[in-house]
Amino acid sequence: MSISELSRRRFLQLGPGASAGLLIGCGSRELDTIASFATTREEQRFRNARLHIDTDGSINFIVPSTEMGQGVQTALTMLVAEEMDADWNRIQTTFAPYDPAFDNPSYFIQVTGGSNSVSSHWVKLRKLGAAARAMLVEAAAERWGVKPGECSVAGSIVSHPSGKSLGFGALAEAAAQLAPPDDPALKTPDQFRLIGRPVPRLDTPAKISGGAIYGIDVKLPGMLYATVAQSPVFGGKVASWDEAAAMAMPGVRKIVALEDGMAVVADSHWRALKALEALSIRFDDGPNADRNSEEFTRMLEASMQEMDKEPFPEAAQRLDVEYQAPFLAHQPLEPMNCTAQVTPTSCRLWVPTQNLHGAAVAAAEVTGLPRQEIEVNVTHLGGGFGRRLESDFVKQAVTVAKEVDQPVRLLWTREEDMQHDFYRPVTRARFQIALGADGTPEEWHTRIASPSSFQKVIADNFPEFSWLPVQALLGDVNMLAGLGTSFVQSNPFPYAVGKLRTEDEIMDIPVPNGSHRSVQHSFSGFCKEAAIDECAHAAGQDPLAYRRRLLAEEPRYLGVIDLVAEKADWGRPPPGRFQGLAVHRSFGTYVAEVAEISFAEDGSLRIHRIVCAVDCGVVVNPAIAESQVHGAVIWGLENTLRCEITIQGGRVEQSNFHDYEVLHLHEAPDVEVHFVPSAEPPTGLGEPGAPPVAAAVTNAIFAATGRRIRTLPLTRHGLSI
C-alpha cells in the first residue's frame, strides 16, 4: 500500500509548537501517528500529518481544503473537534501546503472544487479526531490504572469518576507513544455537540480586523511587482513592443515576454502598470479576429438540426423547444495573482488557488524542477467560483520570477481578469417530447451542444496522461449533468418518462472555458425545469402536482418539493404576484425553489422572494450552510437577469463591472432557506442553490404573462429589474 508522506521540514513549516506533543494523521486507508519528535534528521518522514496537540493544550489542525469564503476552515475543523470532544477555543488552524498528504479523497490530487470538501472528508476527518481522542483516553487510563471505557472527555479534558482529570496537553506526549486504533468508533448523530450548531466561523475575526492574508496581501523582503497585458484576441500573439520606452521609466526592472503577452516588473505595482502602457505592445490578432457571438449561436443552432425533422407523429401532444445560455465570467473580487520566488534549485509560491496540484504542475513545467521541490503556500481566496482551478496566472508568475533574483508578485488588472477568463461555455439544448393522453412524457429526446474543457483538465493536472483520448472515449462528463443516463453521470435525469434518449456535440469554439460555479448544472437546471414546466402546461396540470407525479419514486426530490411548497404557500401568492417552481439535484444535494414575482406599472420585473428547500444530508453548520445557499441563489439570479459575455472580433466586449453588471444590494430579493432534517452523510452545498434559480424565475414570468423565456439573460428580452 502506498502512503503519501510529509517531510519533517515541511511539517515544521505548518505552525508553531510542531516539535513536541501528539501528531496524528490519516492516510487513504489507515491512520498514522509518529512516536518520536526528537530526531532532526532530514530523512525522517511524517506521514499524512493533519493534527498536532501541543503540551500546552493548544491544538493545530491542518486544513486540507482552501478557504474561499465557503466556510471549510470552520466546517472541517468542526468534524475533527466533534470527535475529539475538544475545547473549540483552543483550536488553531493552518492551511495545508502542497503535499500529497492533503489530497482531496475524491479527486486524488490537492484541489478544492465540486462542493465536496465536507462530503469527501466527512468520515476521514472524523476518524482523525476519534483516533486522537482514543489515544488521549488510553494515555490517561494507563496513567491512572483504570479502564479506558471508564473515562469521559469534554472540553479537551479527560476525566474519571474518581475525580481524576487531565487536559489534552498533559497527555499529548504519552499519547504520541501509542498506536492509533485501526477503526475508531464514531459518534452517532444524537451524540453531536458541535455538528449541527451554528458555531461562529474561525475566519471572521481576522477578516473583520484585516488580519486575514489574501494573495494580494503577500509581502516578502525585497519583493518586486509585475503586471501583464495579454492578446485581447484569443489565440493572438505579440508582434512588437517598445522596450526602451518602458525601461526608461522610474523603478522598472525587467520586461518579460509571455506566450501571448508581455509582463513588466517594477518596484511598485503602479510603476509596473505605467510602464506597461509605455511598452506600446502591438498584437498579431491571429486566426480568430473575425469570430463573434452571432457566429457561435449559428453553430449551435445548426447542431440542433441534427435531431428528427418530424418527431412523434402519433403522439397526443408534442413539444419541440430549444434553450440557450451565454458565456459567463467568474468575476471574483480578488483578481488573479501569484507571488513566486525561483532559484536554480527551488521554486516557492504564495498563491490564492483552488488547485495546489495544478499550481505545482505549472511551476514544474516552467522551471524543470521535480514537483516535490515546488513549495506551494495557499492564502485566503478573494473568491474562486472555479476560476482558481486554473493555473495560467501561476505559470506567468513563475515565468517572470525566473528572470529576476527576487520574489515577484504578479497581479492582473480587473480588465485582464474579465477578458482572459475561462468562461462558463455558451450552451444550447433542444428537447423533443411526446406526451401521452394523460400528459405523461412517453418519449423525451435531448440534444445538447457546447464547447468542452474536459481534455484540458486532464492535460493541465495529469500531463503524464494527456496523450489519452479521454474526451473521445467519454465525451464531456459535465455536459449532460442532470439530463442523461450515461454511466458516468452521477446526476441522471430524474423524471419518470417512457423512453429517454440523449445526444451531445462538443463544439469547436475558440473561447477558453472552464469550471464555473455549478458547472453545466447552471444550464441543465434551467432548461430541464423550464421544459418540464412546459409539459405541465401542455397537459393542463399544476406544475407542482405534475412534478410530484413524475417523481413518485424519488423520495428526496419529493421531500424538497413538499417543503418548498409549504414554506412558499404554493398556489396562493399575494394579489398581483406570481410563482414559479424548479427542482434540481447537483453535487448530491436536492434543491427546490419557488420564485415570487410581479411586474410594476412601467413593465419592470420585481423579484420579491425566493424560497429554497434543501436536502444536503447532515447540516454541519447551519449558519454557514444558509449563507452558502444565499450566495448561490444570488449568483444564479444575477446570471439569469443580466450577466453575459459576448465576443466581437475574437475578443470579449465586457471589461469591468460597469458592463458586466452583477446584482446590487437593493435589487436582491428576500431569500428563505429551509433544510430537510436528515441523518444522511453531508453532500455539496456551495453550488447546488444556483441551478434552479433561472427556471424558477422564468416559470414565474410565464405564470404572470404567458410568455416563455428560453434564452438567457432576461435583458435579451427587454426585461429588467
Sequence and secondary structure as in RCSB ss.txt:
>XXXX:A:sequence
MSISELSRRRFLQLGPGASAGLLIGCGSRELDTIASFATTREEQRFRNARLHIDTDGSINFIVPSTEMGQGVQTA
LTMLVAEEMDADWNRIQTTFAPYDPAFDNPSYFIQVTGGSNSVSSHWVKLRKLGAAARAMLVEAAAERWGVKPGE
CSVAGSIVSHPSGKSLGFGALAEAAAQLAPPDDPALKTPDQFRLIGRPVPRLDTPAKISGGAIYGIDVKLPGMLY
ATVAQSPVFGGKVASWDEAAAMAMPGVRKIVALEDGMAVVADSHWRALKALEALSIRFDDGPNADRNSEEFTRML
EASMQEMDKEPFPEAAQRLDVEYQAPFLAHQPLEPMNCTAQVTPTSCRLWVPTQNLHGAAVAAAEVTGLPRQEIE
VNVTHLGGGFGRRLESDFVKQAVTVAKEVDQPVRLLWTREEDMQHDFYRPVTRARFQIALGADGTPEEWHTRIAS
PSSFQKVIADNFPEFSWLPVQALLGDVNMLAGLGTSFVQSNPFPYAVGKLRTEDEIMDIPVPNGSHRSVQHSFSG
FCKEAAIDECAHAAGQDPLAYRRRLLAEEPRYLGVIDLVAEKADWGRPPPGRFQGLAVHRSFGTYVAEVAEISFA
EDGSLRIHRIVCAVDCGVVVNPAIAESQVHGAVIWGLENTLRCEITIQGGRVEQSNFHDYEVLHLHEAPDVEVHF
VPSAEPPTGLGEPGAPPVAAAVTNAIFAATGRRIRTLPLTRHGLSI
>XXXX:A:secstr
     EEHHHHHTS TTTTSSEEEEE SSSEEE S      TT EE SEEEEE TTS EEEEE S  SSS HHHH
HHHHHHHHHT  GGGEEEEE  S GGG  TTTSSSB  TT HHHHHHHHHHHHHHHHHHHHHHHHHHHHTS GGG
 EEETTEEE TTS EEEHHHHHHHHTTS   SS     GGG SSTTS    SSHHHHHHT   BGGG   TT EE
EEEEE SSTT EEEE  HHHHHTSTTEEEEEE SSEEEEEESSHHHHHHHHHHT  EEE GGGTT  HHHHHHHH
HHHHTTS SS  TT SEEEEEEEEE BB    SS  EEEEEEETTEEEEEE  SBHHHHHHHHHHHH   GGGEE
EEE B S  TTGGG  HHHHHHHHHHTTSSS EEEE  HHHHHHS  BB  EEEEEEEEE TTS EEEEEEEEEE
   HHHHHHHH GGGTTS HHHHH  TTTTTTT   TT SS   S  SEEEEEEEE    S B   TTTTHHHHH
HHHHHHHHHHHHHHT  HHHHHHHHTTT HHHHHHHHHHHHHHTTT   TT EEEEEEEEETTEEEEEEEEEEE 
TTS EEEEEEEEEEE SS S HHHHHHHHHHHHHHHHHHHHT  B EETTEES  STTTS    GGG  EEEEEE
    S     SSTTSTTHHHHHHHHHHHHHS    BS GGGGT   
